[in-house]
Amino acid sequence: MIEIESAFQREIESIDVFQDAVALLREHDIAVALCSSLASPYEVVMKVLLPELDFARTGVKHGCYV
């Protein structure tokens, strides 16, 4: 179990976004959204990487963030 948890932690730590791509999309008024069924540990990372997104949950099974 420790091996699985360690691999999962490495996966979480490897997440990154292309900030220049997000900036370019916004510069051209193209909305940025993230819809996902990811586990909450991923959500925590995305809140750090993309703090400008509204991370309020929608009323659906999977989270959608704009």
Secondary structure as GFF3:
##gff-version 3
##sequence-region A 1 66
A	DSSP	alpha_helix	2	13	.	.	.	ID=ss1
A	DSSP	alpha_helix	19	27	.	.	.	ID=ss2
A	DSSP	beta_strand	34	36	.	.	.	ID=ss3
A	DSSP	alpha_helix	40	49	.	.	.	ID=ss4
A	DSSP	beta_strand	63	65	.	.	.	ID=ss5
###
